[in-house]
Amino acid sequence: MKTGTKTALGIEISETLINMALLEKGKDGVQLVRAASTPVPAGAIKNGSIEDAEILSKAIKELKARNKIRARQVAVSLLARPVVAQIIEIPKQVPTNIGQFVQNEGKRCVALSGMDVALDFCRVSSGPVAGKRLFMVATDGQKVAELVKTCIRARLKVKVIEPPLLAYARAFYDKKIAGKFDCNVLIVILQNNTLTLSVFRKQTLDFVRTKNVSEEKPEEICQQIAEQINAIVRFYDFEVADSAKKWEVTVVTDCVGLSKDAEESLRAKVANVALEVTTAENAWQYTPIAGSRDIGTEKPSPVAVGLALRLLNIDAGNLKINFWTPESAEVRSVKKQLLVAANIVAAILVIMKVTSGGLALWAERVNQRIDYKKQTELPEATNTLLRERDRLDRQIKQLSDRPNHLSNILGSSDAVDWAKILNDIRSRTPKTVRITGLRSKKGDFKIYLEGLALSYKAVDMFVEMLNKSQCLNSVSVMETERDNDLDGLVRYSINCLITKVEKNS
């Protein structure tokens, strides 16, 4: 690889094909390095979900090896059914806990009833309603787990799992969406039995709709597409006051065959729009790599291209949805192991900080060494951290065995047994949660916890565990928010009401 270049691999897994696109970003822009494709093995995928992770992972490894594709960063398309994608309006009375608000919205989706819902969301980042709307994608968490298992078995160094819709939008953004302020852009994706329609208004994702289409004759499918396009155009004409009157519509058929005259037929059924129909095989011409010098006979998948662009920091309206969370990747993530060890140290630091200056200073030095090891990510870091953890555990046990001594040092109230409370909080902290701050005002009988977690579900589990504590009366989440600057970790704030118990009782 040339000096100053960066490569990224996008892998699209559909019901019929595994597509790969290896891109390189250098001073001359983005170029296609290699494209590869292979049919999905029989029995690997059924009804839009992974049936056999072992068979599928083997096919992915073989495709990479056969084409000599080596990439340090990989993005994979979300393969699951059903998938719910929608724009959510934030209420005028903005919830303090946006994460919990979206979680509740996701649980209300009828299509996901009875499932362990996995979801992610991001703010709509530009346009006249910037920051007032959210884009949410939700699906069955078990289907996501199967995809994660497949990626791990295929030995992929995955950074992102995102819906094909966003990969398409990113791949088409420069040529189809950017700079279109005088017209609305409608991208229609027909893949297998699902029709996805997304409207970009003033370069911003403004509307999303997914609809199942029955396996009918090509002309009947064409009629359904026309009806959906007309309904969306009418909605904007009558319901959106400042909507542009011009429309540019791109229909992409992916693994679905329409008749040769589909474009002509749709133009006859949909009036007053600029419309074109293409296949996924030919849609690479709308992507930034269309100018690559040697495309070859293997045409790159636009979804695979869009996924790789995400890792090259070439984004579409700052839309960032990721189902590859640190929690789902814990089997192969050194970061997760380091977070567990750091969590233990951080929880103990809360107690040691109030005991003695020498012990607190020693713990601080341990914490600094852990931060250094997290940055270097040396394999031997885990064993070293475990040894440090064991030594710190022995210290906290000694302190816990002397509650009167610790309480005298804390000494904020006769009605609060701080040693018992802090030790109880430590014992109830999940391995997927780290406490980074603890505050309490004298005489307030409240504790405010702040920290990082691997997911929103981990925060909910922490709150549930704390609510079972006899030391705490009421525990509630004040705020949660995913921090993309910290690899998608979730920041949280929790309010705990202390149970008033006499120390000597």
N, C-alpha and C positions, 0 to 999 in steps of 0.2 A: 504493500500500500504506500502511496506517495506521502511524503511529509506534509502535514497540515490537513490531511483528509480525514474523514470520519465515515464509517460504514454502519449500516443498520439493516436488519433483516425483517421483512414483514411476511407473516405466514397466515394465509387464509385457509380455514378449514370449513368447507361447506358439506352438504349432504352427499355430493358426488365427486368433488375434487379437492386435492390439497395443492394450493398454489403458493409459490415463494417468489419474492422479489428482493434481491440484494442491491441496495443503493449506496452510492458513494457521494459525499458532499465535499467539494473542494472549492478552490478559488474561482473555478469556472461554473459553479452551480452544482445542481444535482444530476448525477448520471446513473444509468442502469448498469450494474456490473454483471448481474446474472439473473435469469428468470428460469423457473422450473415448475413442472406440474406433473401430477400423477393421480390416477383414479383412487377414490377411497376404497379400501379393501372390503370385500363382502363381509357383512356381519359386524363391521366396526361402528356404523352409525345407523340408527333406526328412528324414524319419525322425528327427525331434526335434533336428536340427542345422542350422545355417545353411549353405545351399547357395550363395546369391548375396548377399554383403554389400552390394553396391551397390544392388540392388533394395530390400532391406530398409531400408537407411539412408534411401533416398529416401522411402519410405512413412512413416518416423518423422518426417522433417523436414516433410513435407506435412501430417501430422496435427497437429503442433505449430503450424505456421503457420496452418492453417485454423481452429484454435480459439484463436488468439492467445495461446498459452501461452509465457510467458517465465519461466524459472526459473534461478537461479544455481546451485542444487544439485540433482543428479539421482541417483536410485538405480535400478538396472536389475535385473530378475530374471535368474538364471542359466538359460541355454538351452543344454543339452548332454545327450548320452546317451553312455554310461551315467553315472549319478550314484550314488555310494556314500555313504551317511550312516550313521554308527554311533557309539555310545557306547563309549569305550575306558577300561578300568580301568587306572589307573597301578599298576605292580607295587609290592609292599611295599618292595623295594630301589629307591627312586626314582632313575631315570636322571638323571645330572647334565645331560645334554643332551636336554631334553624334545622340542625341535624335531626332532632326528635320530631320536628314538624314534618319533614320529608319522610321519615320512617313511618309515621302514622298515615301519610298519604299513600305510601306504597302498600301498606297492609290493607287499605280499602279497595285495592284493585280486584275486581271480581275474578279476572282471569287467573289470579295468583292465590285464590282462596285455598286455605289448607296447606299451603306450601311454606317452607322455610325461605322467606323472601331475602334475596341478595340484591342490593341496589347501590347506585352511586349517583351523584348529582353535581352540577356546576351552575354557576350564575351565567345568565346571558349577559355578555360583557360589553356590548355596545348598542347603539341605537337610542331612540327616544325614551325607552323604558329601561335603560341600563341599570342593573342591580336590583330591579323590582320583580324579575322573573327568574325561574330556575328551570333547568332542563334535567329531567330525571329519567333514568333507565332502570328497570327492575325485572328480575327473572327468578326462576327457581334456584335456590342456593345449592341444592343437591346436584343440579346440572352443571353449575359452575365448579363444584368440587370435582366432578368427573373430568372436566376440562383441565383443571389444575393438575390432577393426577396424571393425565396424559402428557402434559408438558414436562412434568418432573421425570416421568419414565423416559421421555424422549431426550432428556438431558439438555433441555433448552434453558438458556439464561434469560428468562422472560422478565421484561420490565412492565409490559402493558398488556391487558386483555380488554379490548373495546368493541362495541357493536359495529358491524359492517357499515351502517348508516354514516357514522362519523368518518370512517376511513374513505368512503366514497366522497363525502363532502370535502375532505382535506385534499384528496387527489384532484378533484375538479375545481378547487377554489380559485386558483389563479386565472383559469380560462373561462370559467362559467359563472363565478359569483363576485369576485373582487371588482370594485368600481362600478357595479350595476346599481346606481342610485335612482335611475329613472324608470326602473322596471322591477317586477317581482320575479324571482327565480324559483321554479318548481322542479325539483329532482324526484323522479319516480323510479323506484327500484322494484323490479319483479323478480323475486328469487324463490324458486321452488313454489310453495303455495302461499307465499306472503307478499303482499303489496305494501310498500312503505313510501309515503309521500311526505316530503319536507319542503317547506317554503322558507326561502331566505329573502328578507326584506331589508334593504339598505345594508347588505352584507352580513346581516345577523339572522341566525336561526329564529324563526318567528312562529312556526307551526309544524307539528308532526302528527302523522296519523298512520297507523298500521291496520291492515285489513287482510283477513284470510280470503283467498280466492279458491273456488272449487276447481277441480280438474275437469275443465270443460274444453270445448273446441276452441281453437285459436281466435276465431271471430267473436266468440262469446266472452273470452277473457279481454279482448280488445274493447268490447262494449263496456265491461266493468271499469276498465281504466278510464275510458272517456267519461263515464258517469262521475267518477271520483274527481277528475280534473275539473269538470264543469261545476261540481258542488263547491269546490274550494274557491274557484274564481268568483262565483256568485257570492259566497260568504264575504270575501274581501271587498267586492263592489258595494255591498249593502251594509256591512257591519264595521268595516275599518275605514274611518273617515279620511285619513291622509294616505290611503293606499294608492300606489301607482296603478295606472290603467293598462300599462303594457306588461305582457307576460312572456317569459322565455321558459319553455318546458323541455326537459330532457328525460326521455324514457329509456331506461337500461334494462334489458332482459338478460337475466343471469340464470343459466341452466334451464331456461324456459323458452320454447320455440314459438314465435308468433309467425303469422303468415308474411310472405314477402311484401305484400302491399299494406302492412300494418301502419306504416307512417302515413300513407295516403288516406287510409281509412280513418285514423285518429284525427287528422286535419279536417276531414269532412264532418266529424262528430263534435269537434271542439273548435268553436269560432273565436276569432280575434286573438290568437296566441301564436307566437313563433315556436314551432314544435319540431323536434327531431327524435328519431328512434335509432338506437344502436344496441349492439350486444356487448356483454362484458368482455368478450374476446377482443373487440375493436375499440372499446372505451379508453384504452391506454393512451390514445391520441389526444385525449383531453387533459392528460396529466403533465406535470413538469418534466418528465423524462422523455417526452415525445421527441425531443431534439437529440437524444442520445445517438451516438455515432453508429453503434452496432446493436440493434435490437435483436437481430437473429430471427430464427424461425419460431422460437417460443415466445409468444406475445405475453407480456406481463399482466397479471391481474390488477385492475385498478384498486381493489381492496387491499391486496398485498402491498401495492405501492403506497397507498394512503397510510397503512400501518407503519411502514418504514419511515415515512415522512414525519410521523409523530415523534419518533426517536431522534430524528435529526432536527428537532425543534422548529419544524415548519408546520404551523398550526392553522386551523380554519376558525377564525373568530374566537380563539381561546377556549374552544370546547374540549374539555378534558374529563372523560369518563374512564374509569379504570377498575376492572373487576379482579385484577391481580393485586391483592392487598398483602402486606407483610404477614398477616395472620394466615392467609391461604397458602403461603409459600414457606411455612415454618419448617418443613421437613428439610429443606435444602438451604435455608437462609442463615448465614453466620450473624447477620444483623439481628435476627430474632433471639439467638442465643446470647448475644451481647446485651440486648435489651432486658432479658430475664435477669442476668447477673446485675446489670445496672439498677434494675428495679429493687432488687434485694438490698443493694448498698444504699440506694436513695431512701428506702423506707427506714433502714436502720439509722441513717444519718439524722432523720427527724428526731429520734430519741437521743442519739449521742450528742447532738448539737446543744442539748440543754444539760448535759452532765458535767463534763470537765473540758477545759480549754485544750489540754494535751491530747485527749482522746478524739476531740472534734478535729483538731489539726491533722492527726494521723489519718482519720477517715477521709478528710478532704484530699490528702495526698493520694490515697487509694482511688478516689473518684477521678482525680486528674489522670492517673495511670490508665484507668478504664477508658476515659475519653480519647487518650492517645491511641489505645489499642483499637478502639472503634474506627478511628480514622485510617489506621494502617491495615486493619482487617487481616492480621496474621492468623494462620490456622491454630497456632499454639495458644492464642488468646483465651480460648474457652477454658482450658485446664487451669491456667493461671488465675482467671477470674473465679473459678470454682473454689480454688484454694483460699483466695481472699474472702470469698463468701463464707466459707466454713469458719475462718478465724473471726469474722465479724459476728457470725451467729453465736459463737461462744461468748463474745462480749455482751451481746444483747441478752443472752440467757442469764448471765451474771447480773445484769442490771434489772432484769425482770424478776429475779429471785429476791431483789431488795426494793420492793415497791415503796416502803416508807422513806428510804434514803432518796430515791428518785423524786418522790412527791415533795419532799422538803426542798429539794433544789428548785423544782418548778414552782411550788408554793403559791399558786395564783388564787386558789380557793379551797376552802375546807370541804366543799361539796363536790370536788372533781378529783378523781383518782387518775392523774395523767398517765402514770406508768401503765396501768391496766388498759386505759383507752388506746394509747399509742401502740401498745403491743397487740391489742385486739385488731386495730386497723391493719397493722402489718400482716397478721395472720390471715386476714380476709382479702388481701390484695391479690388479684389473679396474676398469673405470670405474664399475661399480655397487657398489663397496665403498669405504668411507672408514675410514682408520685414525685413531683419536682418542687412542690411548695405546700406549706401548711401554715395557716394563720389562725389565731384566736385572740380576741380581745378579753382583757381581764374582766371577769364578772359577766361576760356576754353569754356564756354557756353555748357557744357555737364554734364549730370548726369549719374552716374553709380549705378544701383540698384542691390543688391544681396539678396537672400533669399531662402525660402523653399516653395514648393507648393505640393498639394496633388496628382497632375498628370501633365503630359505634356500638356494635354488639358487646364488645369487651367492656365498654363504659357501662352499658346496661347491666351486665353481669356484676360489675364492681358495686354498683348502687344496690343491686339485689342482695349481695352478700353483706353490705354494710347495714342494710335495713333489718337484717336478722341479728344484729349485735344488741346485746342487753345494755351496752354502754351508750347507745345512741337511740334517741326517741324517733327522729324523723330524718331521712336522708333524701335529698332531691338534687337533680341536675340543674345547674344554673345556665350552663352553656357548653355546647360541643361544636367543633368546627375542624374540618380536615385541612391540614397544612401541607400544601404541595411542595413547599420548600424543604420539608422534612420527610421526603419520600412518601407522602400521603398519610403520615401518622395523624391521629385525631387528638386535638387539644381539648381538654375538658376542665370544667370548674364544678365542684360539688359542695353543697351546703349541708352540714350535719348539725343537728340539735343534740346537745349532750344530756344524757340522763343524770339527774342530780342524785348522787349516792354518797353517803358519808364514807370516808376512807376506812374508818375503824368499825364500820357496821358489819 
